[in-house]
Amino acid sequence: MPAYQYRCCTCDTSFEVRRGITEPAAVSNPCPGGHTDTSRVFTAVAVSRAGSSSASTTPTPSGGGACCGGGCCG
């Protein structure tokens, strides 16, 4: 089951939601504090080909900044 990262725009808490891939993404995901103003945080995934010597094994952090980078704050 995939895990999706979210951030609360009210209390700035990060949390994870596990949801089946066939479940709708538009389902409300309140934070652990009960706030409903949340944004999904997109994270980068490192992918490499088998046998490739140039593939990096170090994960690369994604930019974007969740709430304030995603436009739900102020």
Protein Blocks (a to p, Z undefined) as FASTA:
>chain_A
ZZdddddfklopacdddddfkbcfkbccddfkopabdcddddddddddehiakbcfbdcd
dehjlmmmnopgZZ
